[in-house]
């Protein structure tokens, strides 16, 4: 079953590659995209004036085999 997570927080700059605290915040899991979107919207609108705070929705299939990287 797919899981949806709201991921983000405050970043060191507006490239959004390095979290200010050293790691991103993960909120969830949510069983539907709509539930995750509701949480995302709450967090995004609460921080709309902060240029270095960003949230996104990640979709994860916990039953999928891990990605193979070489």
PDB file of N, CA, C, O and CB in Angstrom:
ATOM      1  N   UNK A   1       0.845  -1.183   0.000  1.00  0.00           N
ATOM      2  CA  UNK A   1       0.000   0.000   0.000  1.00  0.00           C
ATOM      3  C   UNK A   1       0.886   1.241   0.000  1.00  0.00           C
ATOM      4  O   UNK A   1       1.864   1.325   0.744  1.00  0.00           O
ATOM      5  CB  UNK A   1      -0.959   0.001   1.222  1.00  0.00           C
ATOM      6  N   UNK A   2       0.531   2.187  -0.836  1.00  0.00           N
ATOM      7  CA  UNK A   2       1.302   3.432  -0.905  1.00  0.00           C
ATOM      8  C   UNK A   2       1.137   4.242   0.367  1.00  0.00           C
ATOM      9  O   UNK A   2       0.082   4.241   1.002  1.00  0.00           O
ATOM     10  CB  UNK A   2       0.874   4.266  -2.114  1.00  0.00           C
ATOM     11  N   UNK A   3       2.207   4.930   0.715  1.00  0.00           N
ATOM     12  CA  UNK A   3       2.200   5.855   1.845  1.00  0.00           C
ATOM     13  C   UNK A   3       2.619   7.219   1.328  1.00  0.00           C
ATOM     14  O   UNK A   3       3.446   7.330   0.423  1.00  0.00           O
ATOM     15  CB  UNK A   3       3.144   5.369   2.998  1.00  0.00           C
ATOM     16  N   UNK A   4       2.041   8.249   1.913  1.00  0.00           N
ATOM     17  CA  UNK A   4       2.370   9.624   1.558  1.00  0.00           C
ATOM     18  C   UNK A   4       2.930  10.313   2.791  1.00  0.00           C
ATOM     19  O   UNK A   4       2.404  10.165   3.895  1.00  0.00           O
ATOM     20  CB  UNK A   4       1.123  10.386   1.006  1.00  0.00           C
ATOM     21  N   UNK A   5       3.992  11.060   2.593  1.00  0.00           N
ATOM     22  CA  UNK A   5       4.670  11.775   3.679  1.00  0.00           C
ATOM     23  C   UNK A   5       4.806  13.241   3.290  1.00  0.00           C
ATOM     24  O   UNK A   5       5.009  13.566   2.120  1.00  0.00           O
ATOM     25  CB  UNK A   5       6.071  11.149   3.984  1.00  0.00           C
ATOM     26  N   UNK A   6       4.694  14.114   4.272  1.00  0.00           N
ATOM     27  CA  UNK A   6       4.982  15.535   4.083  1.00  0.00           C
ATOM     28  C   UNK A   6       6.405  15.740   4.586  1.00  0.00           C
ATOM     29  O   UNK A   6       6.714  15.461   5.744  1.00  0.00           O
ATOM     30  CB  UNK A   6       3.936  16.473   4.848  1.00  0.00           C
ATOM     31  N   UNK A   7       7.262  16.229   3.703  1.00  0.00           N
ATOM     32  CA  UNK A   7       8.691  16.318   3.991  1.00  0.00           C
ATOM     33  C   UNK A   7       9.156  17.748   3.787  1.00  0.00           C
ATOM     34  O   UNK A   7       8.752  18.410   2.831  1.00  0.00           O
ATOM     35  CB  UNK A   7       9.502  15.347   3.099  1.00  0.00           C
ATOM     36  N   UNK A   8      10.006  18.221   4.689  1.00  0.00           N
ATOM     37  CA  UNK A   8      10.569  19.551   4.495  1.00  0.00           C
ATOM     38  C   UNK A   8      10.984  20.194   5.793  1.00  0.00           C
ATOM     39  O   UNK A   8      11.400  19.526   6.739  1.00  0.00           O
ATOM     40  CB  UNK A   8       9.587  20.431   3.794  1.00  0.00           C
ATOM     41  N   UNK A   9      10.864  21.507   5.819  1.00  0.00           N
ATOM     42  CA  UNK A   9      11.262  22.287   6.969  1.00  0.00           C
ATOM     43  C   UNK A   9      12.050  23.501   6.533  1.00  0.00           C
ATOM     44  O   UNK A   9      11.879  24.000   5.420  1.00  0.00           O
ATOM     45  CB  UNK A   9      12.075  21.444   7.934  1.00  0.00           C
ATOM     46  N   UNK A  10      12.910  23.971   7.412  1.00  0.00           N
ATOM     47  CA  UNK A  10      13.741  25.142   7.111  1.00  0.00           C
ATOM     48  C   UNK A  10      15.053  24.670   6.505  1.00  0.00           C
ATOM     49  O   UNK A  10      15.650  23.699   6.969  1.00  0.00           O
ATOM     50  CB  UNK A  10      14.000  25.999   8.391  1.00  0.00           C
ATOM     51  N   UNK A  11      15.496  25.365   5.465  1.00  0.00           N
ATOM     52  CA  UNK A  11      16.735  25.023   4.765  1.00  0.00           C
ATOM     53  C   UNK A  11      17.750  26.145   4.913  1.00  0.00           C
ATOM     54  O   UNK A  11      17.396  27.280   5.229  1.00  0.00           O
ATOM     55  CB  UNK A  11      16.462  24.744   3.275  1.00  0.00           C
ATOM     56  N   UNK A  12      19.025  25.812   4.680  1.00  0.00           N
ATOM     57  CA  UNK A  12      20.105  26.792   4.833  1.00  0.00           C
ATOM     58  C   UNK A  12      20.021  27.908   3.801  1.00  0.00           C
ATOM     59  O   UNK A  12      20.433  29.036   4.071  1.00  0.00           O
ATOM     60  CB  UNK A  12      21.451  26.104   4.728  1.00  0.00           C
ATOM     61  N   UNK A  13      19.490  27.599   2.621  1.00  0.00           N
ATOM     62  CA  UNK A  13      19.342  28.617   1.580  1.00  0.00           C
ATOM     63  C   UNK A  13      18.144  28.261   0.706  1.00  0.00           C
ATOM     64  O   UNK A  13      17.448  27.277   0.957  1.00  0.00           O
ATOM     65  CB  UNK A  13      20.641  28.736   0.719  1.00  0.00           C
ATOM     66  N   UNK A  14      17.917  29.062  -0.309  1.00  0.00           N
ATOM     67  CA  UNK A  14      16.740  28.844  -1.153  1.00  0.00           C
ATOM     68  C   UNK A  14      16.978  27.840  -2.279  1.00  0.00           C
ATOM     69  O   UNK A  14      16.177  27.749  -3.209  1.00  0.00           O
ATOM     70  CB  UNK A  14      16.294  30.154  -1.744  1.00  0.00           C
ATOM     71  N   UNK A  15      18.074  27.086  -2.199  1.00  0.00           N
ATOM     72  CA  UNK A  15      18.269  25.968  -3.123  1.00  0.00           C
ATOM     73  C   UNK A  15      17.614  24.709  -2.559  1.00  0.00           C
ATOM     74  O   UNK A  15      17.424  23.727  -3.277  1.00  0.00           O
ATOM     75  CB  UNK A  15      19.780  25.725  -3.382  1.00  0.00           C
ATOM     76  N   UNK A  16      17.272  24.742  -1.281  1.00  0.00           N
ATOM     77  CA  UNK A  16      16.553  23.674  -0.584  1.00  0.00           C
ATOM     78  C   UNK A  16      17.271  22.329  -0.658  1.00  0.00           C
ATOM     79  O   UNK A  16      16.629  21.289  -0.800  1.00  0.00           O
ATOM     80  CB  UNK A  16      15.165  23.533  -1.159  1.00  0.00           C
ATOM     81  N   UNK A  17      18.607  22.347  -0.560  1.00  0.00           N
ATOM     82  CA  UNK A  17      19.371  21.100  -0.595  1.00  0.00           C
ATOM     83  C   UNK A  17      19.886  20.683   0.771  1.00  0.00           C
ATOM     84  O   UNK A  17      20.107  19.495   1.005  1.00  0.00           O
ATOM     85  CB  UNK A  17      20.527  21.235  -1.542  1.00  0.00           C
ATOM     86  N   UNK A  18      20.085  21.638   1.684  1.00  0.00           N
ATOM     87  CA  UNK A  18      20.604  21.320   3.012  1.00  0.00           C
ATOM     88  C   UNK A  18      19.687  21.878   4.090  1.00  0.00           C
ATOM     89  O   UNK A  18      19.548  23.093   4.229  1.00  0.00           O
ATOM     90  CB  UNK A  18      22.027  21.875   3.184  1.00  0.00           C
ATOM     91  N   UNK A  19      19.056  20.976   4.860  1.00  0.00           N
ATOM     92  CA  UNK A  19      18.207  21.454   5.956  1.00  0.00           C
ATOM     93  C   UNK A  19      19.012  22.224   6.995  1.00  0.00           C
ATOM     94  O   UNK A  19      20.152  21.867   7.293  1.00  0.00           O
ATOM     95  CB  UNK A  19      17.492  20.280   6.622  1.00  0.00           C
ATOM     96  N   UNK A  20      18.428  23.267   7.538  1.00  0.00           N
ATOM     97  CA  UNK A  20      19.120  24.088   8.535  1.00  0.00           C
ATOM     98  C   UNK A  20      19.465  23.291   9.782  1.00  0.00           C
ATOM     99  O   UNK A  20      20.500  23.534  10.402  1.00  0.00           O
ATOM    100  CB  UNK A  20      18.266  25.288   8.914  1.00  0.00           C
ATOM    101  N   UNK A  21      18.621  22.348  10.156  1.00  0.00           N
ATOM    102  CA  UNK A  21      18.854  21.554  11.368  1.00  0.00           C
ATOM    103  C   UNK A  21      19.680  20.301  11.098  1.00  0.00           C
ATOM    104  O   UNK A  21      19.994  19.557  12.027  1.00  0.00           O
ATOM    105  CB  UNK A  21      17.530  21.160  11.991  1.00  0.00           C
ATOM    106  N   UNK A  22      20.034  20.059   9.843  1.00  0.00           N
ATOM    107  CA  UNK A  22      20.809  18.872   9.503  1.00  0.00           C
ATOM    108  C   UNK A  22      19.977  17.755   8.909  1.00  0.00           C
ATOM    109  O   UNK A  22      20.517  16.878   8.236  1.00  0.00           O
ATOM    110  CB  UNK A  22      21.512  18.368  10.711  1.00  0.00           C
ATOM    111  N   UNK A  23      18.676  17.767   9.143  1.00  0.00           N
ATOM    112  CA  UNK A  23      17.814  16.761   8.526  1.00  0.00           C
ATOM    113  C   UNK A  23      16.412  17.313   8.322  1.00  0.00           C
ATOM    114  O   UNK A  23      15.964  18.204   9.043  1.00  0.00           O
ATOM    115  CB  UNK A  23      17.765  15.489   9.385  1.00  0.00           C
ATOM    116  N   UNK A  24      15.730  16.765   7.321  1.00  0.00           N
ATOM    117  CA  UNK A  24      14.375  17.190   7.030  1.00  0.00           C
ATOM    118  C   UNK A  24      13.394  16.574   8.025  1.00  0.00           C
ATOM    119  O   UNK A  24      13.661  15.530   8.619  1.00  0.00           O
ATOM    120  CB  UNK A  24      13.993  16.812   5.598  1.00  0.00           C
ATOM    121  N   UNK A  25      12.284  17.226   8.190  1.00  0.00           N
ATOM    122  CA  UNK A  25      11.190  16.721   9.017  1.00  0.00           C
ATOM    123  C   UNK A  25      10.285  15.858   8.131  1.00  0.00           C
ATOM    124  O   UNK A  25       9.912  16.278   7.035  1.00  0.00           O
ATOM    125  CB  UNK A  25      10.381  17.901   9.682  1.00  0.00           C
ATOM    126  N   UNK A  26       9.933  14.667   8.595  1.00  0.00           N
ATOM    127  CA  UNK A  26       9.012  13.775   7.888  1.00  0.00           C
ATOM    128  C   UNK A  26       7.755  13.620   8.734  1.00  0.00           C
ATOM    129  O   UNK A  26       7.829  13.188   9.884  1.00  0.00           O
ATOM    130  CB  UNK A  26       9.672  12.381   7.599  1.00  0.00           C
ATOM    131  N   UNK A  27       6.609  13.967   8.173  1.00  0.00           N
ATOM    132  CA  UNK A  27       5.339  13.872   8.885  1.00  0.00           C
ATOM    133  C   UNK A  27       4.462  12.857   8.151  1.00  0.00           C
ATOM    134  O   UNK A  27       4.245  12.977   6.945  1.00  0.00           O
ATOM    135  CB  UNK A  27       4.630  15.274   8.983  1.00  0.00           C
ATOM    136  N   UNK A  28       3.967  11.876   8.869  1.00  0.00           N
ATOM    137  CA  UNK A  28       3.128  10.852   8.252  1.00  0.00           C
ATOM    138  C   UNK A  28       3.412   9.514   8.880  1.00  0.00           C
ATOM    139  O   UNK A  28       3.981   9.471   9.970  1.00  0.00           O
ATOM    140  CB  UNK A  28       3.355  10.790   6.738  1.00  0.00           C
ATOM    141  N   UNK A  29       3.055   8.452   8.269  1.00  0.00           N
ATOM    142  CA  UNK A  29       2.521   8.360   6.906  1.00  0.00           C
ATOM    143  C   UNK A  29       1.021   8.642   6.841  1.00  0.00           C
ATOM    144  O   UNK A  29       0.290   8.511   7.822  1.00  0.00           O
ATOM    145  CB  UNK A  29       2.801   6.985   6.335  1.00  0.00           C
ATOM    146  N   UNK A  30       0.599   9.035   5.635  1.00  0.00           N
ATOM    147  CA  UNK A  30      -0.807   9.235   5.331  1.00  0.00           C
ATOM    148  C   UNK A  30      -1.203   8.172   4.307  1.00  0.00           C
ATOM    149  O   UNK A  30      -0.406   7.813   3.441  1.00  0.00           O
ATOM    150  CB  UNK A  30      -1.083  10.693   4.794  1.00  0.00           C
ATOM    151  N   UNK A  31      -2.407   7.681   4.405  1.00  0.00           N
ATOM    152  CA  UNK A  31      -2.843   6.621   3.495  1.00  0.00           C
ATOM    153  C   UNK A  31      -3.404   7.146   2.190  1.00  0.00           C
ATOM    154  O   UNK A  31      -3.547   6.391   1.229  1.00  0.00           O
ATOM    155  CB  UNK A  31      -3.871   5.767   4.163  1.00  0.00           C
ATOM    156  N   UNK A  32      -3.726   8.436   2.141  1.00  0.00           N
ATOM    157  CA  UNK A  32      -4.222   9.030   0.898  1.00  0.00           C
ATOM    158  C   UNK A  32      -3.451  10.306   0.585  1.00  0.00           C
ATOM    159  O   UNK A  32      -2.932  10.986   1.471  1.00  0.00           O
ATOM    160  CB  UNK A  32      -5.735   9.325   0.996  1.00  0.00           C
ATOM    161  N   UNK A  33      -3.399  10.600  -0.699  1.00  0.00           N
ATOM    162  CA  UNK A  33      -2.757  11.836  -1.137  1.00  0.00           C
ATOM    163  C   UNK A  33      -3.501  13.046  -0.583  1.00  0.00           C
ATOM    164  O   UNK A  33      -2.885  14.041  -0.202  1.00  0.00           O
ATOM    165  CB  UNK A  33      -2.698  11.901  -2.675  1.00  0.00           C
ATOM    166  N   UNK A  34      -4.822  12.956  -0.542  1.00  0.00           N
ATOM    167  CA  UNK A  34      -5.632  14.071  -0.061  1.00  0.00           C
ATOM    168  C   UNK A  34      -5.317  14.401   1.397  1.00  0.00           C
ATOM    169  O   UNK A  34      -5.253  15.575   1.762  1.00  0.00           O
ATOM    170  CB  UNK A  34      -7.117  13.750  -0.216  1.00  0.00           C
ATOM    171  N   UNK A  35      -5.121  13.380   2.234  1.00  0.00           N
ATOM    172  CA  UNK A  35      -4.777  13.622   3.643  1.00  0.00           C
ATOM    173  C   UNK A  35      -3.401  14.275   3.751  1.00  0.00           C
ATOM    174  O   UNK A  35      -3.199  15.185   4.554  1.00  0.00           O
ATOM    175  CB  UNK A  35      -4.805  12.298   4.449  1.00  0.00           C
ATOM    176  N   UNK A  36      -2.461  13.807   2.940  1.00  0.00           N
ATOM    177  CA  UNK A  36      -1.120  14.401   2.941  1.00  0.00           C
ATOM    178  C   UNK A  36      -1.177  15.838   2.433  1.00  0.00           C
ATOM    179  O   UNK A  36      -0.485  16.712   2.955  1.00  0.00           O
ATOM    180  CB  UNK A  36      -0.151  13.565   2.073  1.00  0.00           C
ATOM    181  N   UNK A  37      -1.994  16.081   1.425  1.00  0.00           N
ATOM    182  CA  UNK A  37      -2.111  17.433   0.871  1.00  0.00           C
ATOM    183  C   UNK A  37      -2.701  18.399   1.896  1.00  0.00           C
ATOM    184  O   UNK A  37      -2.301  19.562   1.954  1.00  0.00           O
ATOM    185  CB  UNK A  37      -2.979  17.419  -0.396  1.00  0.00           C
ATOM    186  N   UNK A  38      -3.642  17.927   2.698  1.00  0.00           N
ATOM    187  CA  UNK A  38      -4.214  18.763   3.754  1.00  0.00           C
ATOM    188  C   UNK A  38      -3.139  19.176   4.752  1.00  0.00           C
ATOM    189  O   UNK A  38      -3.071  20.339   5.148  1.00  0.00           O
ATOM    190  CB  UNK A  38      -5.353  18.021   4.475  1.00  0.00           C
ATOM    191  N   UNK A  39      -2.294  18.221   5.162  1.00  0.00           N
ATOM    192  CA  UNK A  39      -1.202  18.530   6.096  1.00  0.00           C
ATOM    193  C   UNK A  39      -0.166  19.432   5.436  1.00  0.00           C
ATOM    194  O   UNK A  39       0.331  20.370   6.059  1.00  0.00           O
ATOM    195  CB  UNK A  39      -0.533  17.234   6.595  1.00  0.00           C
ATOM    196  N   UNK A  40       0.162  19.150   4.176  1.00  0.00           N
ATOM    197  CA  UNK A  40       1.110  19.985   3.442  1.00  0.00           C
ATOM    198  C   UNK A  40       0.608  21.430   3.383  1.00  0.00           C
ATOM    199  O   UNK A  40       1.366  22.366   3.635  1.00  0.00           O
ATOM    200  CB  UNK A  40       1.330  19.431   2.013  1.00  0.00           C
ATOM    201  N   UNK A  41      -0.674  21.605   3.049  1.00  0.00           N
ATOM    202  CA  UNK A  41      -1.236  22.951   2.933  1.00  0.00           C
ATOM    203  C   UNK A  41      -1.186  23.683   4.264  1.00  0.00           C
ATOM    204  O   UNK A  41      -0.876  24.873   4.306  1.00  0.00           O
ATOM    205  CB  UNK A  41      -2.675  22.889   2.426  1.00  0.00           C
ATOM    206  N   UNK A  42      -1.488  22.986   5.344  1.00  0.00           N
ATOM    207  CA  UNK A  42      -1.443  23.608   6.675  1.00  0.00           C
ATOM    208  C   UNK A  42      -0.039  24.133   6.971  1.00  0.00           C
ATOM    209  O   UNK A  42       0.126  25.262   7.433  1.00  0.00           O
ATOM    210  CB  UNK A  42      -1.878  22.596   7.767  1.00  0.00           C
ATOM    211  N   UNK A  43       0.964  23.308   6.703  1.00  0.00           N
ATOM    212  CA  UNK A  43       2.350  23.708   6.974  1.00  0.00           C
ATOM    213  C   UNK A  43       2.833  24.771   5.988  1.00  0.00           C
ATOM    214  O   UNK A  43       3.509  25.719   6.386  1.00  0.00           O
ATOM    215  CB  UNK A  43       3.274  22.489   6.917  1.00  0.00           C
ATOM    216  N   UNK A  44       2.500  24.623   4.732  1.00  0.00           N
ATOM    217  CA  UNK A  44       2.940  25.578   3.712  1.00  0.00           C
ATOM    218  C   UNK A  44       2.345  26.961   3.958  1.00  0.00           C
ATOM    219  O   UNK A  44       3.063  27.957   3.873  1.00  0.00           O
ATOM    220  CB  UNK A  44       2.553  25.083   2.315  1.00  0.00           C
ATOM    221  N   UNK A  45       1.050  27.045   4.260  1.00  0.00           N
ATOM    222  CA  UNK A  45       0.421  28.336   4.494  1.00  0.00           C
ATOM    223  C   UNK A  45       0.873  28.965   5.802  1.00  0.00           C
ATOM    224  O   UNK A  45       0.907  30.190   5.918  1.00  0.00           O
ATOM    225  CB  UNK A  45      -1.079  28.188   4.490  1.00  0.00           C
ATOM    226  N   UNK A  46       1.219  28.149   6.782  1.00  0.00           N
ATOM    227  CA  UNK A  46       1.701  28.699   8.062  1.00  0.00           C
ATOM    228  C   UNK A  46       3.078  29.339   7.909  1.00  0.00           C
ATOM    229  O   UNK A  46       3.472  30.169   8.728  1.00  0.00           O
ATOM    230  CB  UNK A  46       1.757  27.595   9.132  1.00  0.00           C
ATOM    231  N   UNK A  47       3.810  28.957   6.864  1.00  0.00           N
ATOM    232  CA  UNK A  47       5.176  29.460   6.666  1.00  0.00           C
ATOM    233  C   UNK A  47       5.332  30.173   5.326  1.00  0.00           C
ATOM    234  O   UNK A  47       6.450  30.303   4.826  1.00  0.00           O
ATOM    235  CB  UNK A  47       6.177  28.313   6.757  1.00  0.00           C
ATOM    236  N   UNK A  48       4.235  30.635   4.742  1.00  0.00           N
ATOM    237  CA  UNK A  48       4.253  31.211   3.406  1.00  0.00           C
ATOM    238  C   UNK A  48       5.206  32.403   3.270  1.00  0.00           C
ATOM    239  O   UNK A  48       5.730  32.640   2.181  1.00  0.00           O
ATOM    240  CB  UNK A  48       2.866  31.634   3.029  1.00  0.00           C
ATOM    241  N   UNK A  49       5.438  33.145   4.332  1.00  0.00           N
ATOM    242  CA  UNK A  49       6.305  34.321   4.272  1.00  0.00           C
ATOM    243  C   UNK A  49       7.771  34.017   4.565  1.00  0.00           C
ATOM    244  O   UNK A  49       8.600  34.927   4.544  1.00  0.00           O
ATOM    245  CB  UNK A  49       5.815  35.353   5.238  1.00  0.00           C
ATOM    246  N   UNK A  50       8.102  32.772   4.834  1.00  0.00           N
ATOM    247  CA  UNK A  50       9.480  32.385   5.146  1.00  0.00           C
ATOM    248  C   UNK A  50      10.109  31.763   3.896  1.00  0.00           C
ATOM    249  O   UNK A  50       9.783  30.634   3.531  1.00  0.00           O
ATOM    250  CB  UNK A  50       9.529  31.384   6.357  1.00  0.00           C
ATOM    251  N   UNK A  51      10.999  32.495   3.250  1.00  0.00           N
ATOM    252  CA  UNK A  51      11.554  32.081   1.962  1.00  0.00           C
ATOM    253  C   UNK A  51      12.400  30.812   2.030  1.00  0.00           C
ATOM    254  O   UNK A  51      12.600  30.160   1.005  1.00  0.00           O
ATOM    255  CB  UNK A  51      12.380  33.187   1.400  1.00  0.00           C
ATOM    256  N   UNK A  52      12.893  30.451   3.189  1.00  0.00           N
ATOM    257  CA  UNK A  52      13.771  29.286   3.287  1.00  0.00           C
ATOM    258  C   UNK A  52      13.069  28.070   3.897  1.00  0.00           C
ATOM    259  O   UNK A  52      13.727  27.101   4.277  1.00  0.00           O
ATOM    260  CB  UNK A  52      14.994  29.633   4.111  1.00  0.00           C
ATOM    261  N   UNK A  53      11.753  28.117   3.992  1.00  0.00           N
ATOM    262  CA  UNK A  53      10.986  26.969   4.479  1.00  0.00           C
ATOM    263  C   UNK A  53      10.174  26.417   3.320  1.00  0.00           C
ATOM    264  O   UNK A  53       9.499  27.149   2.596  1.00  0.00           O
ATOM    265  CB  UNK A  53      10.058  27.363   5.679  1.00  0.00           C
ATOM    266  N   UNK A  54      10.262  25.098   3.168  1.00  0.00           N
ATOM    267  CA  UNK A  54       9.584  24.453   2.045  1.00  0.00           C
ATOM    268  C   UNK A  54       9.108  23.074   2.470  1.00  0.00           C
ATOM    269  O   UNK A  54       9.771  22.387   3.247  1.00  0.00           O
ATOM    270  CB  UNK A  54      10.520  24.351   0.811  1.00  0.00           C
ATOM    271  N   UNK A  55       7.950  22.677   1.954  1.00  0.00           N
ATOM    272  CA  UNK A  55       7.408  21.338   2.187  1.00  0.00           C
ATOM    273  C   UNK A  55       6.991  20.735   0.859  1.00  0.00           C
ATOM    274  O   UNK A  55       6.619  21.449  -0.073  1.00  0.00           O
ATOM    275  CB  UNK A  55       6.208  21.379   3.173  1.00  0.00           C
ATOM    276  N   UNK A  56       7.055  19.417   0.783  1.00  0.00           N
ATOM    277  CA  UNK A  56       6.640  18.683  -0.406  1.00  0.00           C
ATOM    278  C   UNK A  56       5.990  17.376   0.045  1.00  0.00           C
ATOM    279  O   UNK A  56       6.088  16.995   1.211  1.00  0.00           O
ATOM    280  CB  UNK A  56       7.853  18.413  -1.363  1.00  0.00           C
ATOM    281  N   UNK A  57       5.334  16.702  -0.879  1.00  0.00           N
ATOM    282  CA  UNK A  57       4.724  15.406  -0.583  1.00  0.00           C
ATOM    283  C   UNK A  57       5.537  14.328  -1.282  1.00  0.00           C
ATOM    284  O   UNK A  57       5.797  14.412  -2.483  1.00  0.00           O
ATOM    285  CB  UNK A  57       3.223  15.362  -1.034  1.00  0.00           C
ATOM    286  N   UNK A  58       5.933  13.320  -0.525  1.00  0.00           N
ATOM    287  CA  UNK A  58       6.665  12.170  -1.061  1.00  0.00           C
ATOM    288  C   UNK A  58       5.749  10.957  -1.045  1.00  0.00           C
ATOM    289  O   UNK A  58       5.054  10.708  -0.060  1.00  0.00           O
ATOM    290  CB  UNK A  58       7.966  11.894  -0.242  1.00  0.00           C
ATOM    291  N   UNK A  59       5.749  10.202  -2.140  1.00  0.00           N
ATOM    292  CA  UNK A  59       4.973   8.973  -2.230  1.00  0.00           C
ATOM    293  C   UNK A  59       5.941   7.798  -2.136  1.00  0.00           C
ATOM    294  O   UNK A  59       6.913   7.727  -2.888  1.00  0.00           O
ATOM    295  CB  UNK A  59       4.138   8.918  -3.556  1.00  0.00           C
ATOM    296  N   UNK A  60       5.673   6.880  -1.215  1.00  0.00           N
ATOM    297  CA  UNK A  60       6.567   5.748  -0.988  1.00  0.00           C
ATOM    298  C   UNK A  60       5.754   4.467  -1.011  1.00  0.00           C
ATOM    299  O   UNK A  60       4.676   4.390  -0.422  1.00  0.00           O
ATOM    300  CB  UNK A  60       7.329   5.893   0.357  1.00  0.00           C
ATOM    301  N   UNK A  61       6.279   3.466  -1.693  1.00  0.00           N
ATOM    302  CA  UNK A  61       5.671   2.137  -1.693  1.00  0.00           C
ATOM    303  C   UNK A  61       6.544   1.241  -0.825  1.00  0.00           C
ATOM    304  O   UNK A  61       7.590   0.779  -1.281  1.00  0.00           O
ATOM    305  CB  UNK A  61       5.526   1.558  -3.154  1.00  0.00           C
ATOM    306  N   UNK A  62       6.132   0.981   0.435  1.00  0.00           N
ATOM    307  CA  UNK A  62       6.986   0.199   1.338  1.00  0.00           C
ATOM    308  C   UNK A  62       7.165  -1.251   0.899  1.00  0.00           C
ATOM    309  O   UNK A  62       8.048  -1.943   1.407  1.00  0.00           O
ATOM    310  CB  UNK A  62       6.410   0.225   2.729  1.00  0.00           C
ATOM    311  N   UNK A  63       6.336  -1.723  -0.040  1.00  0.00           N
ATOM    312  CA  UNK A  63       6.455  -3.096  -0.514  1.00  0.00           C
ATOM    313  C   UNK A  63       7.343  -3.226  -1.745  1.00  0.00           C
ATOM    314  O   UNK A  63       7.642  -4.338  -2.181  1.00  0.00           O
ATOM    315  CB  UNK A  63       5.094  -3.644  -0.819  1.00  0.00           C
ATOM    316  N   UNK A  64       7.759  -2.115  -2.296  1.00  0.00           N
ATOM    317  CA  UNK A  64       8.622  -2.138  -3.479  1.00  0.00           C
ATOM    318  C   UNK A  64      10.037  -2.533  -3.081  1.00  0.00           C
ATOM    319  O   UNK A  64      10.496  -2.204  -1.987  1.00  0.00           O
ATOM    320  CB  UNK A  64       8.626  -0.762  -4.187  1.00  0.00           C
ATOM    321  N   UNK A  65      10.722  -3.235  -3.965  1.00  0.00           N
ATOM    322  CA  UNK A  65      12.116  -3.567  -3.646  1.00  0.00           C
ATOM    323  C   UNK A  65      12.959  -2.315  -3.582  1.00  0.00           C
ATOM    324  O   UNK A  65      12.668  -1.343  -4.279  1.00  0.00           O
ATOM    325  CB  UNK A  65      12.696  -4.537  -4.678  1.00  0.00           C
ATOM    326  N   UNK A  66      14.000  -2.312  -2.763  1.00  0.00           N
ATOM    327  CA  UNK A  66      14.853  -1.118  -2.678  1.00  0.00           C
ATOM    328  C   UNK A  66      15.529  -0.833  -4.014  1.00  0.00           C
ATOM    329  O   UNK A  66      15.853  -1.744  -4.776  1.00  0.00           O
ATOM    330  CB  UNK A  66      15.916  -1.291  -1.580  1.00  0.00           C
ATOM    331  N   UNK A  67      15.727   0.435  -4.272  1.00  0.00           N
ATOM    332  CA  UNK A  67      16.413   0.839  -5.513  1.00  0.00           C
ATOM    333  C   UNK A  67      17.850   0.368  -5.457  1.00  0.00           C
ATOM    334  O   UNK A  67      18.514   0.467  -4.425  1.00  0.00           O
ATOM    335  CB  UNK A  67      16.353   2.385  -5.722  1.00  0.00           C
ATOM    336  N   UNK A  68      18.315  -0.141  -6.573  1.00  0.00           N
ATOM    337  CA  UNK A  68      19.697  -0.627  -6.656  1.00  0.00           C
ATOM    338  C   UNK A  68      20.567   0.493  -7.222  1.00  0.00           C
ATOM    339  O   UNK A  68      20.297   1.003  -8.309  1.00  0.00           O
ATOM    340  CB  UNK A  68      19.796  -1.921  -7.545  1.00  0.00           C
ATOM    341  N   UNK A  69      21.585   0.864  -6.502  1.00  0.00           N
ATOM    342  CA  UNK A  69      22.481   1.915  -6.976  1.00  0.00           C
ATOM    343  C   UNK A  69      23.894   1.365  -7.046  1.00  0.00           C
ATOM    344  O   UNK A  69      24.365   0.691  -6.129  1.00  0.00           O
ATOM    345  CB  UNK A  69      22.421   3.163  -6.054  1.00  0.00           C
ATOM    346  N   UNK A  70      24.546   1.660  -8.129  1.00  0.00           N
ATOM    347  CA  UNK A  70      25.955   1.252  -8.316  1.00  0.00           C
ATOM    348  C   UNK A  70      26.843   2.434  -8.399  1.00  0.00           C
ATOM    349  O   UNK A  70      28.055   2.286  -8.555  1.00  0.00           O
ATOM    350  CB  UNK A  70      26.126   0.409  -9.559  1.00  0.00           C
TER     351      UNK A  70
END
